[in-house]
Amino acid sequence: MATLTLPSPDGGCYERTLRPATAWAKPSTPLSARHAYAAAHVIPLTTADNTPGAPAALDWNATLAYRHELWSYGLGVADAMDTAQRGMGLDWAATQELIRRSAQEAADVVGSGAPALAGKTVRDLLACGAGTDQLDPAAVPEGEAGLAVVLDAYREQLAVVSGSGAKVILMASRALARVARGPEDYLRVYSTLLREATEPVILHWLGTMFDPALAGYWGSEDVSEATETFLGLIRSHPGKVDGVKVSLLDASHEVSLRAALPTGVRLYTGDDFNYPELIDGDGAHHSDALLGIFAAIYPAASAALQAYDAGSPAEARALLDSTRELGRHIFSAPTFYYKTGIAFLSWLNGKQPGFQMVGGLHSGRSVLHLVRTLELADEAGLLLDPELAAERMSGFLRVNGVVL
């Protein structure tokens, strides 16, 4: 049994004995009742200049091994997304290499004939973000010229993702949010991209809690008006939208949007607060998943999806519910620092050599926040090696000047 001393919010300390490791089962056949992508983070070289504004230098062995870990549990990987610090430390040069390397690894996995992934394609295993973050939004001109610049930036990134064999996720664009004059400009840009797409894509709607620069996306601050624009776009391009990834942290909005989507268009929930009930569904519809929290809870997420496949929805829902408090904590305000908690758990679980993040984002959460992250992960059975987690947590506390 692993025991360690932890600081408490009142300034004191207490001893905590971590629960034994949970024996999470990996699937022996492909998951089918729900489609799920875990949005994976990136792991930098610990000796790199991981400071704000520095080019990202990744530990490719650790970064790609994490993707293999997610695939081994039957999950797809959503890569080069906000969880991978797009727009928050991962520059376009590193992003291109990440997409190409991850796609090659996915192709190798498909070719390996692993029973849990039988019949899967690279697109099933890997979906990657295509956006416009190679642009400085402030430098994009106004009006027609600006829209053309944004469109060309999207095209550049689309070519990289589609050329890799991965499924395209059309990410929200800070540059478009700055230069668009109303819904018609969003429709113009996205309609062009959908017409040019050779395979169905996932549309990504990211809320301001994740990125404040995306205020008024789809041409309105009013969510209901923005939703009508969004739905109009999808309905106008049948067969071009695989699904939508919505990260507004508003369960009631997601339920109504899900019901309004055309037949065959999936709703991949991005609600890291309310995912248990959204994935479980309301009897008429359910959400699939494209979630950052799945990168932290992947053994439990996989177990829940296996339970759905086995016809045990109550067990599946209970498993998802058991991770809810951890998800709410990791994604607590300021929500855009959720990536710090995911990287911290990765480090505690031995999936990366150091608690480092590109752009210095490992400083995005307080010591007590990360202590609570360990506590909730322990309660959910998500410390895969409790002895290692205790050793690393104790060292982290010492380095950060916590005297117990």
C-alpha positions in Angstrom: 0.0 0.0 0.0 1.3 3.4 -0.9 1.0 6.1 1.7 2.0 9.7 1.4 1.6 13.0 3.3 -0.5 15.7 1.5 -1.2 19.3 2.3 -4.7 20.3 3.1 -6.4 23.6 2.1 -6.5 24.8 5.7 -2.7 24.8 5.9 -2.4 21.5 7.7 -1.5 18.1 6.3 -2.8 14.5 6.4 -1.8 11.0 5.5 -3.4 9.3 2.5 -3.1 5.7 1.6 -3.8 5.2 -2.1 -6.1 2.4 -3.1 -4.6 -0.6 -4.9 -4.4 -0.3 -8.7 -7.6 -1.2 -10.5 -7.3 -4.0 -13.0 -8.9 -2.3 -16.0 -9.6 -4.7 -18.9 -8.8 -3.8 -22.4 -11.3 -4.7 -25.1 -10.9 -7.9 -27.1 -13.2 -6.7 -29.9 -13.8 -3.3 -31.5 -15.9 -0.9 -29.5 -19.1 -0.2 -31.4 -22.0 1.1 -29.3 -20.4 4.6 -29.1 -17.8 6.3 -31.3 -15.1 7.8 -29.1 -12.0 9.9 -29.6 -9.8 10.8 -26.7 -8.2 14.2 -27.3 -4.5 13.6 -26.6 -1.9 15.9 -25.1 1.7 16.3 -26.2 4.8 15.6 -24.2 7.8 17.9 -24.6 11.5 17.1 -24.1 12.2 17.8 -20.5 15.4 19.6 -21.5 13.7 21.8 -24.1 13.1 25.5 -23.7 9.5 24.9 -22.6 8.8 28.6 -22.0 6.0 30.8 -23.4 6.7 31.6 -27.1 9.4 29.0 -27.6 9.1 26.6 -30.5 7.7 23.3 -29.3 10.2 20.5 -29.0 8.4 17.2 -28.4 9.5 14.0 -26.9 8.3 11.9 -29.8 8.8 8.5 -28.1 6.6 9.5 -25.2 4.1 11.5 -27.2 3.5 8.6 -29.7 3.5 6.0 -26.9 0.6 7.8 -25.3 -1.4 7.5 -28.5 -0.6 3.8 -28.6 -1.8 3.5 -25.0 -5.2 5.1 -25.9 -5.5 2.9 -29.0 -4.8 -0.2 -26.9 -8.0 0.5 -24.9 -10.0 0.6 -28.2 -10.3 4.4 -28.3 -9.7 6.7 -31.3 -7.3 9.6 -30.8 -8.2 13.2 -31.6 -4.9 14.8 -32.3 -3.5 18.3 -32.9 -6.5 19.8 -31.0 -6.8 22.2 -28.1 -5.7 19.4 -25.7 -2.5 19.2 -27.7 -2.1 22.9 -26.9 -3.0 24.3 -30.3 -2.8 28.0 -30.0 -1.3 27.6 -26.5 2.3 26.5 -27.2 2.2 24.0 -30.0 3.3 25.9 -33.1 2.3 25.0 -36.7 5.7 23.4 -37.6 5.5 21.0 -34.7 1.8 20.4 -35.4 2.5 19.3 -38.9 5.0 16.8 -37.7 2.7 15.5 -35.0 -0.1 14.9 -37.6 2.2 13.0 -39.9 3.9 10.9 -37.2 0.6 10.1 -35.5 -1.0 9.1 -38.8 1.9 6.8 -39.6 1.6 5.2 -36.2 -2.1 4.8 -36.7 -1.5 3.1 -40.1 0.9 0.7 -38.4 -1.7 -0.2 -35.8 -4.3 -0.8 -38.5 -1.8 -3.0 -40.3 -1.0 -5.0 -37.1 -4.4 -6.7 -37.1 -5.0 -6.1 -33.4 -8.3 -7.8 -32.5 -9.6 -4.8 -30.6 -9.3 -2.7 -33.7 -10.3 -5.2 -36.4 -11.9 -3.5 -39.4 -10.9 0.0 -38.3 -9.3 2.5 -40.6 -6.8 5.2 -40.0 -9.8 7.7 -40.0 -11.4 5.6 -37.2 -8.2 5.7 -35.1 -7.2 9.2 -35.8 -8.9 12.6 -36.3 -6.8 15.7 -36.5 -7.5 19.4 -36.2 -7.1 21.7 -39.2 -7.3 25.4 -38.3 -5.6 28.7 -39.0 -3.2 29.0 -36.1 -0.3 29.6 -38.5 -1.7 33.1 -38.8 -1.4 36.0 -36.3 -5.0 37.1 -36.1 -4.0 40.7 -35.5 -2.1 40.8 -38.8 -5.0 39.5 -40.9 -6.5 42.3 -43.0 -10.1 43.3 -42.7 -12.9 42.5 -45.2 -12.6 40.3 -48.3 -8.8 40.2 -48.2 -8.9 38.8 -44.6 -11.5 36.2 -45.5 -9.3 35.0 -48.4 -6.3 34.8 -46.1 -8.2 32.7 -43.6 -9.5 30.4 -46.3 -6.1 29.8 -47.7 -4.7 29.1 -44.2 -7.5 26.5 -43.7 -6.7 24.9 -47.0 -3.0 24.6 -46.1 -3.8 22.7 -42.9 -6.6 20.6 -44.6 -4.0 19.4 -47.1 -1.7 18.2 -44.3 -4.5 16.4 -42.4 -6.2 14.8 -45.4 -2.9 13.9 -46.9 -2.0 12.0 -43.8 -5.1 9.8 -44.0 -6.6 11.1 -40.8 -10.1 12.4 -40.4 -10.3 16.2 -40.6 -11.6 18.2 -37.7 -12.3 21.7 -38.9 -11.3 23.7 -35.8 -12.6 27.1 -34.8 -10.5 30.0 -36.1 -9.4 33.0 -34.0 -8.6 34.8 -37.2 -12.0 34.2 -38.7 -13.7 35.3 -35.4 -11.8 38.6 -35.7 -12.5 39.4 -39.3 -16.0 37.9 -39.9 -18.6 40.6 -40.2 -21.6 38.3 -39.5 -23.0 34.8 -40.1 -22.6 35.1 -43.9 -18.8 35.3 -43.7 -18.7 32.1 -41.6 -21.0 30.4 -44.0 -18.9 31.5 -47.0 -15.7 30.2 -45.5 -17.0 26.9 -44.2 -19.2 26.2 -47.2 -16.1 26.5 -49.5 -14.2 24.2 -47.3 -16.9 21.6 -47.2 -17.4 21.7 -50.9 -13.7 21.1 -51.4 -13.4 18.3 -48.8 -12.9 14.9 -50.3 -14.1 13.0 -47.1 -16.7 13.9 -44.5 -15.3 16.1 -41.7 -16.0 16.9 -38.1 -17.1 20.5 -37.4 -15.7 21.9 -34.1 -17.5 24.5 -32.1 -15.4 25.6 -29.1 -16.8 27.9 -26.4 -15.2 30.9 -24.9 -14.5 29.1 -21.6 -11.9 27.2 -23.7 -10.8 30.1 -25.8 -12.0 33.7 -25.1 -10.9 34.8 -28.6 -13.8 32.8 -30.1 -16.6 35.0 -28.8 -19.5 35.5 -31.2 -18.5 32.4 -33.3 -20.9 31.6 -36.1 -21.7 35.3 -36.2 -23.6 35.9 -33.0 -23.2 36.2 -29.2 -26.6 34.7 -29.0 -26.2 30.9 -28.8 -29.6 30.1 -30.3 -28.9 32.4 -33.3 -25.4 30.9 -33.7 -26.9 27.4 -33.6 -29.3 28.2 -36.5 -26.4 29.3 -38.6 -24.5 26.2 -37.6 -27.4 23.9 -38.5 -28.0 25.7 -41.7 -24.4 25.0 -42.8 -24.7 21.3 -42.0 -28.1 20.9 -43.8 -26.7 22.6 -46.9 -23.9 20.2 -47.3 -25.3 16.6 -47.0 -22.7 13.9 -46.9 -19.9 16.3 -46.1 -20.2 16.3 -42.3 -19.3 13.2 -40.3 -20.3 14.9 -37.1 -20.0 17.9 -34.9 -17.9 18.4 -31.8 -19.5 20.9 -29.4 -17.6 22.2 -26.4 -20.0 24.8 -24.8 -20.4 23.0 -21.5 -24.2 23.3 -21.9 -25.9 19.9 -21.7 -29.4 21.2 -22.5 -28.1 22.9 -25.6 -26.3 19.8 -26.7 -29.4 17.6 -26.3 -31.5 20.0 -28.5 -28.8 20.3 -31.1 -28.3 16.5 -31.2 -32.0 16.0 -31.9 -31.9 18.6 -34.7 -29.0 17.2 -36.6 -29.6 15.5 -40.0 -29.7 11.7 -40.0 -26.2 10.3 -40.1 -24.5 13.3 -38.5 -23.0 12.4 -35.1 -22.8 14.7 -32.1 -19.4 14.1 -30.5 -19.8 15.6 -27.1 -17.0 17.9 -26.0 -18.8 18.6 -22.6 -16.2 17.6 -20.1 -18.7 18.4 -17.3 -21.8 16.5 -18.4 -20.4 13.7 -20.6 -21.9 10.8 -18.5 -25.5 11.6 -19.2 -24.8 12.8 -22.7 -23.0 9.7 -23.7 -25.7 7.6 -21.9 -28.4 9.3 -23.9 -32.1 10.1 -23.4 -33.6 7.0 -25.0 -34.0 8.6 -28.4 -30.5 9.9 -29.0 -27.0 9.6 -27.4 -23.8 11.6 -27.9 -20.6 10.0 -29.1 -17.4 11.5 -27.7 -14.5 13.6 -28.6 -13.2 14.6 -25.2 -10.1 15.9 -23.5 -11.1 14.2 -20.3 -10.9 10.8 -22.0 -7.2 11.3 -22.3 -7.1 11.3 -18.4 -9.8 8.6 -17.7 -9.2 6.4 -20.7 -9.2 3.0 -18.8 -12.5 3.8 -17.2 -13.9 5.3 -20.4 -13.0 2.2 -22.3 -14.6 0.0 -19.6 -17.8 2.0 -19.8 -17.9 1.7 -23.6 -17.2 -2.0 -23.3 -20.2 -2.2 -20.9 -22.5 -0.5 -23.4 -21.4 -3.0 -26.0 -22.1 -5.8 -23.6 -25.7 -4.6 -23.1 -25.1 -3.2 -19.6 -25.9 0.5 -19.8 -26.4 0.8 -16.0 -22.8 -0.4 -15.4 -21.5 1.9 -18.2 -23.2 4.9 -16.7 -21.9 4.1 -13.2 -18.4 3.9 -14.6 -18.7 7.3 -16.3 -20.3 8.8 -13.2 -17.4 7.6 -11.1 -15.1 9.9 -13.1 -17.3 13.0 -13.2 -15.9 14.8 -10.1 -12.4 14.4 -11.5 -13.5 15.8 -14.9 -15.2 18.8 -13.3 -12.1 19.5 -11.2 -9.6 19.2 -14.1 -11.8 21.4 -16.3 -12.6 23.9 -13.5 -12.1 27.6 -14.3 -10.0 28.9 -15.9 -11.0 26.0 -18.1 -8.3 26.5 -20.7 -5.8 25.2 -18.2 -7.4 21.8 -18.1 -4.4 20.5 -20.1 -2.2 20.9 -17.1 -4.2 18.3 -15.1 -4.1 15.9 -18.0 -0.3 16.2 -18.3 0.0 15.9 -14.5 -1.9 12.6 -14.4 0.2 11.4 -17.3 3.3 12.1 -15.3 2.0 10.5 -12.1 1.1 7.4 -14.1 4.6 7.1 -15.6 3.6 8.0 -19.2 6.1 10.9 -19.4 9.5 11.4 -17.8 8.8 14.9 -16.3 5.9 17.2 -15.5 6.7 19.5 -18.3 4.4 21.1 -21.0 5.2 23.2 -24.0 4.9 26.9 -23.5 5.4 26.6 -19.8 1.8 25.5 -19.2 2.8 23.1 -16.4 2.6 26.3 -14.2 -1.1 26.7 -15.1 -2.5 25.1 -11.9 -1.7 25.5 -8.2 -0.1 22.9 -5.9 -3.4 22.4 -4.1 -5.3 22.0 -7.3 -2.9 19.3 -8.4 -3.1 17.6 -5.0 -6.9 17.4 -5.4 -6.3 16.0 -8.9 -4.3 13.1 -7.4 -7.0 12.5 -4.7 -9.9 12.3 -7.2 -7.9 10.2 -9.6 -7.2 7.8 -6.7 -10.9 7.7 -5.8 -11.7 6.8 -9.5 -9.1 4.1 -9.6 -7.1 5.9 -12.2 -3.7 5.9 -10.6 -2.3 3.0 -12.6 0.8 2.5 -10.3 0.0 3.9 -6.9 3.6 3.4 -5.6 5.0 5.4 -8.5 2.3 8.1 -8.1 3.0 8.5 -4.4 6.8 8.7 -5.1 6.3 11.4 -7.8 3.7 13.4 -5.8 6.0 13.5 -2.8 8.9 14.7 -4.9 6.7 17.3 -6.6 5.6 18.7 -3.2 9.2 18.9 -1.9 10.4 20.7 -5.1 7.6 23.2 -4.7 8.5 24.0 -1.1 5.7 22.2 0.7 7.1 21.3 4.1 5.0 18.6 5.8 
